[in-house]
């Protein structure tokens, strides 16, 4: 086949180009994939671009149903998986109206092309792979979170009455062996061991010392579970209802802070669904299952295995009512025994109130799944 294709292209180039001019986009791709020689001779995109119908040919391919559910980028004219597009550009092209409109108008663009053409607004949030990303037009950096590039307002003129918006781009993380303090120069494992003996607030303060420590120290993972729980539990116990509607247990001011017991962050009310707030108030023993919308997305949409395993290992201690790891002794009770605050560790404390639901229904998630009928989950 290689000899025939080379002979046809070398001896009869006019016939070869005439054959290529009468083939469609899919046939040209199949012809180029026949052998290595034709793969270098036949450029399907270049031929269709000379005809002026490359995007129309991509649209016809995009309208077909693919087994791997790929989408077409009409800037680089490639079929890419959904993970290469932002949330607004990866809508279902058959069930979603916006997805069909993107296919008909040939406006879908992948993240790589959007960064090169500055398709996204300057430092505006873009949802990509379940997280907020920001594109900086100054340095062209596409990052997760506003850590490298930030907007600042600088006074203009001598009077300082007018402010001008400027963008400040910080350098990348320094090398671990250059210009770091002795504590920052340590390997990550000793730093994790140091954080293990700190409480949650001290771990947060240590992570805010420098940019390097912010990426190395993870208080939500390294600090003991009971310290994380006690820190976020204070916020929930000290909550206040809305003064204008005190009888509604989920009605809070919009800027009221609520805790998430998965990422152990204190966030605004807008980051929590109404179901989570209502269940936390109705079930005073299981409010430690309260989760923000971001953690719910990671747990049940992205199926983050590490986060799911860590979440299902949590269990309420019956003695001190703190969180502990299933199958392990409670660290908080061990500290009480060491300080003498707990005289009889074998004597069980008050058993927390339990609620049993029919079937395998988890009201915190709002969907049915195959688990035991009792709740909390064991």
N, C-alpha and C positions, 0 to 999 in steps of 0.2 A: 504493500500500500504506500510505503514511503517513496519507493522508486516511481510509481505511477503518478503520485501527486507532484513530485519534483519535476518530472518530465512534462506534465501538463502545464505547470506554472512557468517553466523555463522556455520550453519550445513554443508554446502557444499562449503567451500572456494575454493576448486580446480575448481569446476564448475563455480563459480563466477569469478575467475581470468581467466579462459579459455574463458568465454564470453567477458570479458573486453579486452583480448588480440586480439580478432577477430573483434573488433569494431574500426571504424575510429575516427578521432579527433572530428568531429562534433557530432557523435553519443555518444562519451564519455561525451561530454559537456552536451548533452541533457539528458543522463542517470544521471549525477550528479545533474541536476536541477530538477529531478523528486520529491524528497523529501529531508528533512533535513538529514536523516540518510545516504542516498547515497551521499549527498553533502560532508559529512565528510569522506566517505570511498573511493570515486572515485576521484582521482586527475588526470585529463586529461593531464595536462602538464608533470607531473612526468612519466606517462605511456608512452607518446610519446617521452620523453627525453631518457628513457631506450631503446626504439627502435632505437634511433638515427635519427629520422625523424621529430623532432618537428618544425624546421624552414621550412622544406618542406611542412608540414601540414599548417603552418601559411601562407605560400605563396599561397597555393591553396585557402584559405579563402580570402586572400587579393586580389586575382585576380577577385573575384566576386564583383558585384556592390551592395553596401550597401545603404539603404535608407537615413541613416544619414551621409554618405560620410566619413566613418572612414578609417584610415590608420593603417598599421601594423608596430609595432616596433619590429625588429628582435633581439634586445638585451634582452628586458624583455618579449618578445613574448606576447604582448597584442595589442588589437585593440583599438586605441585611436583617439579622434577627432583631427582635423587639428590644433586647438589651442595649442596642446601639442608638436608641431614640429616647428622648425625654418623655415625660408623662403626657404632655399635650400633643406629641407627635406619634404616639404609638396606639392610638385608639383603634378599635376593631373596624376594619374597612368594610365589613358586611353588616354588622349589627348597629354600629354607631353612625349617626348622621354626620358628625364631624369627620370621622374616618373616611366615609364615602366622599365627602366634599374635598378632602385632601387628595384623594386619588383622582377625582374628576378634574380638579383645578391644577394638579401636578405641583403641589406646594409642600409636600412632606420633605423634611430635611433631617439628617442624622446629626448627632451631637458633634462629630468631628468636623463636618462642614459648617455647622452653626458657629463653632469656635473660630474657624478660619475666616468666615465672612462677618463675624460679629453680629450674628442674627439675634442673640439675646440682648436685653438691655443691660446697661452698665451696672454691675453689682446688684442686680435684681434676682430674687430667688427663682431657681429653676429646679423642678422636681425630677431627679434622675436616679433611677434604681432605688427608689424609696427614700431618698435623702435630699435635703436642700443643698444645691450647688449654686455658685455665683461665678459669673464671668467678668473679669476685669479687662476693660478696653485699653488700659494703659500698658500693662505687661502681657496681656493675653493669657493669663493664668486662670484655669477653670478648677476651682477648689471646692471642697466640702466645708461649708461654714466660713464665716468672715474672720479668718485667722491671719492671712497673709496680706490682704488688701482691704483697706477701710476708707470710708468717706469721712472727711473732716471739714469743718467750717472755720475759715481763717478770716479775721477782720481785714478789710481793705482800706488803705489810706491811713492818714494820721489820726483822723477822728475815730475810726473804728466803728462807725455807725452801720456800715454795710459789711456783710459777710459773703465770702466767696467759697464755693464748694470745691475742694481739692481732694485728690485721691492719693493716699500714702500706701506704697507697696513695700512691705518688709522683706528682708532677705529670707532665704530658705533656712531650714534648721541647721545649726552649726554641726560640724563633725564632732562625734563624742570625745575625740582625743585632743581637740584644739579649743583653747580659750574657754575652758569650763572649770567650774569650781571642783574641789576634791570630791564633794558629794555627787555632783553630776557626772564626774568621770568614772564612777563605779559602774560595774556591769548591772544589767537590769534585775537579775535575780537577787543580789543583796539589797537593792532598792525596794523590791517587793517585800522582802523580809522585814525591812525597816518600817514600811507602811503597815504591815500586819499588826504591829504593836502600837499603832496610833489610833485615836478615835476618828470619826468620820470628818469632823470639822478640821482637825489638824491635817488630815489627808488632803482635804480640799485646799487648805492654805499652802501645803507643800506643792501641790500641782500648779499653783499660781505664782510660784517663785520666778520661773523663767519659762520660755517657750519650749525648751528641751524637756523640762520636768513636766510640762503640761501633756506632752505626748508620751512620756514614759510612765508617769504615775497615773493609775486608773483607780480612784477611790471606790468607785462602784463595784470593782472586782477584787481589789487587794485588801480593803479594810474588812475586818470580821463582820459577819452578817448581823449580829446583834447591835453593833455600833451603828451600822447603817439604818437599821430599823428604828432605834431609839432617836436618831436625829430627825428622820422624816416623820416619826409618829408624833412628835411634839407639835408639828404644824397642823396635823389633823385634829388633835385633841384641843388645840387652842383656836379652832375655827369659830367664826361668828356668822349667824345667818343674816340675811338682808333685813335691815330695820323696817322696811315698808311692808314686807310679807314674811313675818317670822314663822307662820304656820306651815309654809312650804319648805320642806327640809332640804331641797336641792337648789333653792333660789339664793344665789350669792351675788355680790357685786362682781362686775366683769373683771376687775383686777384682783380678786381674791386669790390667794395662793393655795394650791392643793398639792399634796405629795403623790409621787408615783413610786410604788414599791418594787419596780423592776429595774429601772435606771436610777432610782433613788435621787430624783431631782424634784425640786419644789418649783412648780410651774403655774402659770395663770390658768384660770378656769376654762378659757377657750381651748386649751389643749386636751380637755377631757370630755368624753361623751356624756350625755344626760343619764344613760343607763349606769355608767360607772359611779356617778355621784349619788344617784338614788339608791343603788345597792349598798354603797358604803354607809349610808345613813340608816337604811332599814336593817342591816345586819351588822351590829356593832362588834361581833366577834370575827367576822371575816372581812373587815374593811382593809386588811393588809393585802388583799388581792386587787386593790385599786391600781389601774394601769392607764397611762396616757395613750393618746391616739397613735403616737409614733411607735411605742412599744407594742401595741396591738397589731400594727401593720407588720412589724418585724417578726412577731410571734406566729401569726396565723396567715399572713399573705406571703411574706418572703420565706417563712419556715426556717428561721435562723436556728440551726441545730444547737449551737453553743448556748444561745440565750434561752431556748426552750428547756434544755437540760438543766441549766442553772435555776430556772424559775420553778420547775417541777420538783426540785430538790428542797424547796423551802417547806418548813413545817413549824406550826406554833407549839412552843414549849408549854406543857401543862403546869409547870411549877412557877416559872417567872413570867410567862406570857410573852416572851420574846421569840423572834424567829431563830430557827436553827436549821442545820442540814439533816435530812433524813438519814437515819442509821448511825448518827454520831451524837455524842454527848453535847449538851448545851454549854457553850462557852460562858454565857452570862451566869449560869448556875455555878460553874466552876469558879468564877471570880467571886461570887457570893460566899462560897464555902471557904475560899482562901482568906477572905477578909473577915470571916466570922459572922456575916450577916444572915447566913442560912444555917440553922442549928441542926435540923434533921433533914438531910437531903433525900432520904428514902420515903418520907411522908409526902404523898402527892398533894399538890395544891388544888384549888377549885377547878374542876373540869370545865373548860369553856363550852358555852352553849353551841349545840350543833343543830343543824337543820337538814332534813332529808327531803329530797325531791323525787318525784316519780320519774322512773326511767333513767336515761343518761343525759339529762339536761343540765347544762352549766349556765346559770343565769348571768354570770359575769361575762361570758363570751356571747351569749345570745343565740347559740347554735347547738344542735345535737351532735354528739360524737360518741364513739364507743369507749365508755369508761364504766366504772362501778356506779351503782345508783346512789351511794352515800356521798355526802358532800360535807366538808371539804374533801378534795381529791386525795387519795392515798395511793 
